[in-house]
Amino acid sequence: MKIQEIKILLAICDKGSMTKAADALNISQPTVSRTIKKVSKQYNIKIFENIGHRLRLSTEGE
């Protein structure tokens, strides 16, 4: 996993949303979405669960 991917994952965990993570990292929200999709596919796991209006790590993501 690349450092940028780890930064994105950590920002989502901290902020609870892809949009807020993107803002915090000064990157676009679609870039965050694509990165999560790519990492999920690469490791064949669902990284986040949508709980209400907040993203949280799934059991596999932990």
Backbone as CSV, one residue per row, in Angstrom:
resi,resn,N_x,N_y,N_z,CA_x,CA_y,CA_z,C_x,C_y,C_z
1,MET,0.842,-1.168,0.000,0.000,0.000,0.000,0.896,1.244,0.000
2,LYS,0.514,2.226,-0.790,1.290,3.459,-0.914,0.987,4.410,0.245
3,ILE,1.926,5.290,0.517,1.778,6.246,1.617,0.541,7.118,1.422
4,GLN,0.293,7.576,0.202,-0.880,8.418,-0.063,-2.169,7.657,0.232
5,GLU,-2.211,6.377,-0.087,-3.397,5.564,0.202,-3.617,5.453,1.707
6,ILE,-2.543,5.280,2.448,-2.641,5.199,3.912,-3.127,6.531,4.481
7,LYS,-2.598,7.635,3.963,-3.037,8.956,4.424,-4.531,9.149,4.186
8,ILE,-5.005,8.705,3.031,-6.426,8.831,2.712,-7.263,7.979,3.660
9,LEU,-6.850,6.742,3.883,-7.582,5.862,4.806,-7.640,6.473,6.206
10,LEU,-6.521,6.982,6.688,-6.479,7.580,8.021,-7.350,8.831,8.104
11,ALA,-7.344,9.633,7.049,-8.166,10.848,7.040,-9.652,10.500,7.071
12,ILE,-10.051,9.470,6.341,-11.457,9.053,6.369,-11.827,8.558,7.764
13,CYS,-10.959,7.777,8.373,-11.212,7.300,9.741,-11.362,8.479,10.697
14,ASP,-10.519,9.475,10.543,-10.533,10.637,11.428,-11.750,11.530,11.187
15,LYS,-12.061,11.788,9.928,-13.117,12.743,9.584,-14.495,12.101,9.436
16,GLY,-14.533,10.808,9.115,-15.813,10.117,8.993,-16.503,10.272,7.654
17,SER,-15.865,10.958,6.717,-16.451,11.085,5.379,-15.353,11.294,4.344
18,MET,-15.670,10.903,3.123,-14.704,11.066,2.038,-14.528,12.536,1.683
19,THR,-15.617,13.288,1.712,-15.544,14.705,1.368,-14.681,15.470,2.365
20,LYS,-14.899,15.231,3.652,-14.107,15.920,4.677,-12.645,15.484,4.631
21,ALA,-12.415,14.211,4.341,-11.043,13.719,4.206,-10.353,14.392,3.020
22,ALA,-11.071,14.498,1.910,-10.515,15.149,0.722,-10.164,16.605,1.019
23,ASP,-11.063,17.307,1.699,-10.800,18.704,2.065,-9.562,18.812,2.953
24,ALA,-9.449,17.920,3.924,-8.315,17.949,4.851,-6.993,17.681,4.142
25,LEU,-7.034,16.850,3.099,-5.818,16.488,2.369,-5.581,17.354,1.132
26,ASN,-6.504,18.285,0.883,-6.427,19.160,-0.294,-6.366,18.379,-1.599
27,ILE,-7.214,17.355,-1.696,-7.362,16.592,-2.936,-8.851,16.502,-3.249
28,SER,-9.186,16.044,-4.440,-10.595,15.977,-4.815,-11.277,14.757,-4.199
29,GLN,-12.579,14.893,-3.983,-13.355,13.786,-3.431,-13.355,12.580,-4.368
30,PRO,-13.456,12.769,-5.700,-13.379,11.604,-6.590,-12.050,10.845,-6.476
31,THR,-10.958,11.559,-6.207,-9.665,10.894,-6.009,-9.714,10.001,-4.778
32,VAL,-10.327,10.486,-3.714,-10.476,9.691,-2.494,-11.322,8.455,-2.784
33,SER,-12.440,8.639,-3.459,-13.329,7.514,-3.792,-12.618,6.471,-4.641
34,ARG,-11.897,6.926,-5.658,-11.166,5.995,-6.527,-10.110,5.225,-5.749
35,THR,-9.429,5.907,-4.854,-8.386,5.258,-4.054,-8.979,4.173,-3.175
36,ILE,-10.081,4.460,-2.507,-10.726,3.467,-1.639,-11.210,2.285,-2.463
37,LYS,-11.788,2.570,-3.609,-12.263,1.498,-4.492,-11.099,0.617,-4.945
38,LYS,-9.985,1.245,-5.311,-8.799,0.515,-5.776,-8.221,-0.373,-4.675
39,VAL,-8.080,0.181,-3.478,-7.522,-0.587,-2.361,-8.464,-1.726,-1.977
40,SER,-9.761,-1.454,-1.967,-10.748,-2.503,-1.661,-10.644,-3.651,-2.656
41,LYS,-10.508,-3.301,-3.920,-10.393,-4.325,-4.959,-9.064,-5.072,-4.848
42,GLN,-7.994,-4.346,-4.581,-6.661,-4.941,-4.477,-6.607,-5.994,-3.371
43,TYR,-7.226,-5.700,-2.235,-7.192,-6.624,-1.099,-8.459,-7.473,-0.985
44,ASN,-9.393,-7.247,-1.911,-10.645,-8.003,-1.964,-11.412,-7.935,-0.637
45,ILE,-11.508,-6.713,-0.087,-12.254,-6.502,1.153,-13.071,-5.216,1.060
46,LYS,-14.073,-5.115,1.903,-14.827,-3.877,2.062,-14.188,-3.140,3.236
47,ILE,-13.587,-1.991,2.974,-12.826,-1.281,3.998,-13.731,-0.504,4.952
48,PHE,-14.738,0.171,4.409,-15.607,1.014,5.226,-17.058,0.568,5.141
49,GLU,-17.788,0.847,6.221,-19.234,0.668,6.254,-19.850,2.047,6.425
50,ASN,-20.991,2.240,5.807,-21.707,3.494,5.935,-22.688,3.361,7.091
51,ILE,-22.428,4.066,8.175,-23.294,4.013,9.349,-23.893,5.403,9.526
52,GLY,-25.166,5.514,9.197,-25.795,6.834,9.189,-25.165,7.657,8.090
53,HIS,-24.663,8.798,8.456,-23.980,9.662,7.481,-22.478,9.657,7.714
54,ARG,-21.996,8.590,8.329,-20.578,8.521,8.697,-19.973,7.208,8.217
55,LEU,-18.739,7.268,7.753,-18.022,6.057,7.359,-17.208,5.554,8.539
56,ARG,-17.265,4.258,8.750,-16.469,3.620,9.804,-15.795,2.401,9.213
57,LEU,-14.669,2.033,9.777,-13.972,0.836,9.313,-14.862,-0.383,9.493
58,SER,-14.878,-1.217,8.488,-15.583,-2.490,8.603,-14.702,-3.445,9.401
59,THR,-15.233,-4.587,9.732,-14.445,-5.597,10.433,-13.230,-5.973,9.602
60,GLU,-13.429,-6.138,8.295,-12.314,-6.471,7.401,-11.315,-5.323,7.321
61,GLY,-11.816,-4.101,7.343,-10.964,-2.923,7.244,-10.049,-2.733,8.441
62,GLU,-10.521,-3.198,9.594,-9.695,-3.086,10.798,-8.503,-3.992,10.691
